[in-house]
Amino acid sequence: MLRSESEKGEGRLGSIIWLLIVAGVLYAGWNLIPAYFSNYNFADKMTELARAPKYSHPDDRIESELIKAAQENHLEQFIGPKTCKINTLEVRRVIVCEYDRTVQILPGFQKKIHFKSEADQPLI
C-alpha cells in the first residue's frame, strides 16, 4: 500500500487521548481498590467472629472485636457500635454491618459507596 506524500503515519492526538484514559483508569483503581479491599478483610473477620462459640464470646465481646477489626482495617471512622447489629440465636449468629464511604475517584469527582456485609454462621 502506498502512502501519499501528505500522510506521515503519526497519530499523536489519539495516542495522547488513550494515554490519558489509561492513566485515569489506573488512578481511579488506585483510589477504589483499597476501599473494597478493607471492606473484604473486615467482612472476613465478621465471618470468623460469627462462628465463635456463644458462651465464650457474648455479644459485647463480639462488638468490641468488631471495633478492633475496623481499626485494623482503617475503617474506624465508618464503623462504630451503631453500624453493626449482632443477633445471637441458639444455633446461629448473624452480624450485619452497613456503612457509607466517600472515595475520591478522580480529582474533583467523589463517589459515596454503600457497603453492607452480612455474616450468618452456625455456632460451634
NORKADA-V473340 format. One line per field, one symbol per residue. phi: phi as a letter, one per 20 degrees, with the letter a starting at -180 (. if undefined). psi: psi as a letter, one per 30 degrees, with the letter a starting at -180 (. if undefined). burial: 1 if it has 16 or more other ideal C-beta (glycine too) atoms within 10 Angstrom, else 0. A space follows every 10 residues. Layout:
phi: ???
psi: ???
burial: ???
This chain:
phi: .eeffeedne cfffffffff ffffffffff eegfffffff ffffffffff efgfeecfgf ffffffffff ffeldffddc feedddcddf dbcdccccbd cecefcgncd cededcdccc cfef
psi: kkklffkfgk heeeeeeeee eeeeeeeeee eeeeeeeeee eeeeeeeeef fkkeefilee eeeeeeeeee eeghgffeka fffkkkjkae flkkkkkklk kkkjelkfjl kkkkkjkkjj kkk.
burial: 0000000000 0000000000 0000000100 0000100110 0110110011 0101001000 0110111011 0010100110 0011010100 0010101010 1000100000 0000101010 1010
